[in-house]
């Protein structure tokens, strides 16, 4: 009995470290994404080192996302023209603006672009009147465009915890301009990868639903439920996991993580 008791303690000690770390999940995850009046079902196929995300509807040739989980390389497959594009991961996420220290001189604004001789070409910018008797218009200096400040958003843990579909989840919130994002996420699965229908834009303002996925990915969290609603309670976005199927993928299924034969590669858009 004593030997049996010691064996049970040893086995328990071996499994204890896995209680608070991500599990090596392999299989399929079914999710639904609702935005306004549009509802789309998503299928996550999770391999050891790869991830495939796709819409299950067959009424439209939606692209398929394939992620190399080790390198971060994302491949978008386009079935409608049998092509694919490879997107390298961003070097680093955009950081918050740096506040200059006291005594540090502010950076100088770039000098204005000189006006070309004879004014601007026809149809470009403000034109000077021409023709007999037209009064001369003094040239005006080019003013530098003001820089738009990027708002620093961050998911805040609320301290609330629950269990969803067998996974321990913590609640996170983000509030911005009359909208509230609420996310229940777990660290017991893979880092989140949102479904992309197009190549992401690297410049310009982003909506709140375009920013929170990266916040979860950086924390290695996976959402089981995410809702975005207005202050009045009206919901305009929802991402929800419907079911998990844990299974070892076959060699044939492993081919899902590569572009099919006959597909040709295209170059990423320059933005």
C-alpha positions, 0 to 999 in steps of 0.5 A: 500500500505504501509503494502504491501511494508513493507511485500515485504521488509520483504520477500526480507530480508528473501531470501537475505542471500541465495544469496551468500551461497550454495543452498540445491540442490537435484536431478541429474547432468549430466557431461562428462569427456574427457581424451585423446581420451576417453570420459565418461559420468557421472551421479551425484545423489545428496540426502540430505545427500548422493551422488552417482557418476557413469558412464552411459555406460553399456558396462563395469561393472564400479564401483559406488561411494557412499559418505556420505556427513556428515561423508565423508565415501566413498563406492565403489560398484563393480557390476562385483563381487557383492562386496563393500569396505568402505573407511574412509576419509583422516585425513588431506590433505598433508601440505607443507614442513615445513622450519626450523627456524634459529638456529633450528638444522636439524633432524638427518638422520636415521642410516644405516641398518646393513648388516646381517652376511654372506651378503645378501640372494641370489638374494637380492641386490649386491652380493659378488663373491663366490667360490674358488679364488674369491676376497673378496669384502669390505662391503659398508655402506647402504646409506639412500634414499633421500626424494622427495620434494612434490611440493606445488600446489594451485589454484589461483583465477583470478578474472574473473567471469561468469554464467554457466547454471544459476550458478555464477562461478569464474575462478581459475588457476593452472600452473605446468611444462608446463601445465595449469589447468583452472577451473570455479567453483561455491559455490552454489552447493555441495563440489566437489567429483570426480569419483573414479574407484579404491581405491586411492593411498596414497603414491607416486607422483600425477598428476595434475588432481589427485590433483585439485579435493581436492583443490576444495573440501576443498573450498566447490566449485563445477566445472562446467568446468575444462580443462587441457592443455599444453602451446601450447594449446593442451587439454588433459583433460576436465570435463564439466557439461552438465545439472542439474535436480533439483527434490526431490528423492523418497524413492525408489531412496534413496536406491541408496545410500546403497549397494544392497542386496546380496553384500558382504563387502571387506577390503580396500587395505593396502596402 
